[in-house]
Amino acid sequence: MKITSVDIIKLNWPGLEKWWHPVCVRINTEDGQFGYGEAGVAYGTGYQGTIGVLHELAHRVIGHDALNINAINRDFYEHTFWAKGGGVIFYSAVSAIDIALWDLKGKHFDVPVYQLLGGQVNHHIRAYASHLEYGWGPFSRYVTKPRDFERLAERAVNQGYAGVKIDPLPQLKHTAYMEHEEILDSKQLATINQRVKAVRSGIGSQRDLITDCHAKLGYLAAKQLSLAMKDQNILYLEEPFDPRMTSEFQKLAREQSIPLATGERLTTALSFQPLIENHAISVAQPDLGNCGGFSGLINIANLAKIHQVKLQLHVCGGPIATAAALQYEAADQNCIYHEEHEINLKEANYHSGKYHYQPEQGFYPIPDRPGIGQELTDKALAMADIVTIK
């Protein structure tokens, strides 16, 4: 199944948030089949760099057998120089290509990707409502008042979600996205505590509460935060600080009781190895669009499993990213949740996918179409910026 061309796709769907810029690939073969993948850089700075790397990697895969995924990944690792040492921008491009190759392989054999991964163990997976602070609805709107946090938490519960996640830090200093803090003052801690308590009140005692710091804290501030939340039964604390700070993760894990999680900014199993082997985290959160795709995720997942670390894929992307994550989650019992990010509620985002996948009473059914079970719509493609490499 010879690869004949690669389409690099920057989506431009009307109504997309200004900061939202999904990057996808479509790999085409000589027999007319195609597979989709998505890079994990739909937000933040760097997507144009990913597009540039995709241009170069696409030239390397032309003429290869699309079914021989290991050979393609081996070529990337051994012959591109920058694959060794990691780097999210480089690996987001690798990941998009890898996902597309697995999609192609599933379509070739007329099976969902989860069958290629060993078979289905989860027929549905519970989802948590991720980032209520953005408004948890069709339009993004930061909330800051405890009563609004409680109201949105109640909304998620009524929709059937078994858990919710918030970042309690934004607008502590009148800015939408908090700057780095080495220490939290009493007023900040009181505000955080009120928000977390409000969410706990909204969801009750029988549902899970996850808090995320987006790596905005120093060690002392993270310890202050964890101690302030110690009575709220937090399932885990995500990204208190830079994920490369293994010793600080270890220390924080020892000095307080809330389990720690991280992973969306990390790439290969080598990036996760220090955190997992040193018991610095309880939950690994790789993003399929950054960690090397399915091929990279398999290695991370195996490492996590043998060290009794749970897996919760980071999912904050377009319909291709969501569908790919569901395929892996179907095949691995170590996956504890699917992240239903608030961006997936936005019509401008989910309408770029041919199939509309959403949780049903808080649980995601697993798509059983061949491959990852998702494609971009003709309308989305017509409005996208597309460069074809042949």
Backbone hydrogen bonds, N-H to C=O, Kabsch-Sander energy under -0.5 kcal/mol:
donor,donor_aa,acceptor,acceptor_aa,energy
3,I,64,H,-2.7
4,T,28,N,-2.4
5,S,28,N,-1.4
6,V,389,I,-2.3
7,D,26,R,-3.0
8,I,6,V,-0.6
8,I,387,V,-3.1
9,I,7,D,-0.6
9,I,24,C,-3.2
10,K,8,I,-0.5
10,K,385,D,-2.8
11,L,9,I,-0.6
11,L,22,P,-1.9
16,L,13,W,-1.8
20,W,17,E,-1.9
21,H,19,W,-0.6
21,H,42,A,-2.9
24,C,9,I,-3.0
25,V,37,G,-2.4
26,R,7,D,-2.1
27,I,35,G,-2.5
28,N,5,S,-2.8
28,N,26,R,-0.5
29,T,33,Q,-2.4
30,E,2,K,-2.3
32,G,29,T,-1.9
35,G,27,I,-1.8
37,G,25,V,-2.0
39,A,23,V,-2.6
40,G,289,G,-2.4
49,G,46,G,-0.6
50,T,46,G,-1.9
51,I,47,Y,-2.3
52,G,48,Q,-1.9
53,V,49,G,-2.4
54,L,50,T,-2.7
55,H,51,I,-1.8
56,E,52,G,-1.4
57,L,53,V,-2.9
58,A,54,L,-2.6
59,H,55,H,-1.2
60,R,56,E,-0.9
61,V,57,L,-1.2
61,V,58,A,-0.5
62,I,58,A,-1.1
63,G,3,I,-2.6
64,H,61,V,-2.3
66,A,1,M,-3.0
66,A,64,H,-0.6
68,N,65,D,-1.5
69,I,67,L,-1.5
72,I,68,N,-1.4
73,N,69,I,-2.5
74,R,70,N,-2.4
75,D,71,A,-2.1
76,F,72,I,-2.2
77,Y,73,N,-2.4
78,E,74,R,-2.6
79,H,75,D,-2.3
80,T,76,F,-0.8
82,W,80,T,-2.4
84,K,81,F,-0.8
85,G,83,A,-0.6
86,G,83,A,-1.5
91,Y,87,G,-2.7
92,S,88,V,-2.5
93,A,89,I,-1.1
94,V,90,F,-1.8
95,S,91,Y,-2.8
96,A,92,S,-2.0
97,I,93,A,-1.9
98,D,94,V,-2.6
99,I,95,S,-2.8
100,A,96,A,-1.9
101,L,97,I,-2.1
102,W,98,D,-2.2
103,D,99,I,-2.4
104,L,100,A,-2.4
105,K,101,L,-2.3
106,G,102,W,-2.6
107,K,103,D,-2.2
108,H,104,L,-2.6
109,F,105,K,-2.0
110,D,106,G,-0.5
110,D,107,K,-0.5
111,V,106,G,-2.7
113,V,371,G,-2.3
115,Q,112,P,-1.5
116,L,112,P,-0.9
116,L,113,V,-0.6
117,L,113,V,-1.4
118,G,115,Q,-1.3
119,G,114,Y,-2.6
121,V,330,A,-3.1
122,N,330,A,-2.4
123,H,121,V,-0.5
125,I,364,Y,-1.9
127,A,362,G,-2.9
128,Y,338,H,-2.1
129,A,163,G,-2.3
130,S,128,Y,-0.7
130,S,340,E,-2.4
131,H,129,A,-0.5
131,H,165,K,-1.3
132,L,165,K,-1.7
134,Y,131,H,-1.3
135,G,132,L,-2.5
136,W,131,H,-0.5
141,R,134,Y,-3.5
143,V,133,E,-2.1
148,D,145,K,-1.0
149,F,145,K,-1.9
150,E,146,P,-2.5
151,R,147,R,-2.0
152,L,148,D,-2.3
153,A,149,F,-2.1
154,E,150,E,-2.3
155,R,151,R,-1.8
156,A,152,L,-2.2
157,V,153,A,-2.1
158,N,154,E,-2.4
159,Q,155,R,-1.2
160,G,157,V,-1.8
161,Y,156,A,-1.9
162,A,127,A,-1.0
163,G,127,A,-0.6
164,V,208,D,-2.1
165,K,129,A,-2.6
166,I,210,I,-2.0
171,Q,175,T,-1.9
172,L,169,L,-1.0
174,H,171,Q,-0.7
178,M,176,A,-0.5
181,E,216,K,-2.4
189,L,185,D,-2.4
190,A,186,S,-2.1
191,T,187,K,-2.2
192,I,188,Q,-2.6
193,N,189,L,-2.5
194,Q,190,A,-2.2
195,R,191,T,-2.1
196,V,192,I,-2.6
197,K,193,N,-2.5
198,A,194,Q,-2.0
199,V,195,R,-2.1
200,R,196,V,-2.4
201,S,197,K,-2.4
202,G,198,A,-2.0
203,I,199,V,-2.1
204,G,200,R,-1.9
207,R,204,G,-0.5
208,D,162,A,-2.5
209,L,233,N,-0.5
210,I,164,V,-2.6
211,T,236,Y,-1.7
212,D,166,I,-2.3
213,C,238,E,-2.4
215,A,239,E,-3.0
216,K,213,C,-1.5
217,L,240,P,-1.6
218,G,181,E,-2.4
221,A,182,E,-0.9
222,A,218,G,-2.3
223,K,219,Y,-2.2
224,Q,220,L,-2.5
225,L,221,A,-2.6
226,S,222,A,-2.5
227,L,223,K,-2.2
228,A,224,Q,-2.1
229,M,225,L,-1.4
230,K,227,L,-0.9
232,Q,229,M,-2.3
235,L,209,L,-2.9
236,Y,209,L,-0.5
237,L,259,P,-2.9
238,E,211,T,-3.5
238,E,236,Y,-0.6
239,E,261,A,-2.6
245,M,242,D,-2.2
246,T,244,R,-1.9
249,F,245,M,-2.2
250,Q,246,T,-2.6
251,K,247,S,-2.4
252,L,248,E,-2.7
253,A,249,F,-2.5
254,R,250,Q,-1.7
255,E,251,K,-1.9
256,Q,252,L,-0.9
261,A,237,L,-2.2
262,T,283,V,-1.3
266,L,263,G,-1.7
271,S,268,T,-1.1
272,F,268,T,-1.2
273,Q,269,A,-2.1
276,I,272,F,-2.5
277,E,273,Q,-2.9
278,N,274,P,-1.4
279,H,276,I,-1.5
280,A,275,L,-2.5
281,I,275,L,-0.9
282,S,260,L,-2.8
283,V,260,L,-1.6
284,A,310,K,-3.1
285,Q,262,T,-2.4
288,L,286,P,-0.5
290,N,287,D,-2.5
291,C,287,D,-2.3
293,G,288,L,-1.1
296,G,292,G,-1.4
297,L,293,G,-2.5
298,I,294,F,-2.2
299,N,295,S,-0.9
300,I,296,G,-1.7
301,A,297,L,-3.2
302,N,298,I,-2.1
303,L,299,N,-2.0
304,A,300,I,-2.5
305,K,301,A,-2.4
306,I,302,N,-2.0
307,H,303,L,-0.9
307,H,304,A,-0.5
308,Q,305,K,-1.5
309,V,304,A,-3.0
310,K,282,S,-2.3
311,L,334,N,-2.1
312,Q,284,A,-2.5
314,H,286,P,-2.2
315,V,313,L,-0.5
322,T,318,G,-2.0
323,A,319,P,-2.3
324,A,320,I,-2.2
325,A,321,A,-2.2
326,L,322,T,-2.1
327,Q,323,A,-1.6
328,Y,324,A,-1.7
329,E,325,A,-2.7
330,A,326,L,-1.6
331,A,327,Q,-0.6
331,A,328,Y,-1.5
332,D,328,Y,-0.6
332,D,329,E,-0.6
335,C,332,D,-1.6
336,I,311,L,-2.3
336,I,334,N,-0.5
338,H,126,R,-2.2
339,E,313,L,-0.5
340,E,128,Y,-2.1
340,E,338,H,-0.8
341,H,339,E,-1.2
342,E,130,S,-1.4
344,N,341,H,-2.2
345,L,342,E,-1.8
346,K,343,I,-1.2
349,N,346,K,-1.3
350,Y,346,K,-2.3
351,H,347,E,-2.2
352,S,349,N,-1.5
353,G,350,Y,-1.5
354,K,375,E,-3.1
357,Y,355,Y,-0.9
358,Q,356,H,-0.5
360,E,363,F,-3.7
361,Q,359,P,-0.6
363,F,360,E,-1.2
364,Y,125,I,-3.1
366,I,123,H,-1.5
371,G,111,V,-2.6
373,G,370,P,-1.1
377,T,352,S,-1.9
381,L,377,T,-2.3
382,A,378,D,-2.3
383,M,379,K,-1.4
384,A,380,A,-0.6
384,A,381,L,-0.7
385,D,10,K,-2.6
386,I,384,A,-0.7
387,V,8,I,-2.2
389,I,6,V,-3.1
389,I,387,V,-0.5
390,K,388,T,-0.5
